[in-house]
Amino acid sequence: MANTQGPQGNHDPAGSTQMFRAFVDEGPQAGRQQQASSGPRIGMIIGVVAAVVIVAAVAWLALK
């Protein structure tokens, strides 16, 4: 069967339109974004440092 509700209908059973509008109207929160972005950045730096240490150790053992 075809969906006869279409764009002209006002019925939104899931409420997704209302939730989207509330999300857009809320706007970004600067404090929350800074905290969320600092965590992964620190983890990535630690991972890169660990990888460099491991590669250096393997190279040192290979040349020993």
Secondary structure, 3 states (H helix, E strand, C coil): CCCCCCCCCCCCCCCHHHHHHHHHHHCCCHHHHHHHHHHHHHHHHHHHHHHHHHHHHHHHHHHC
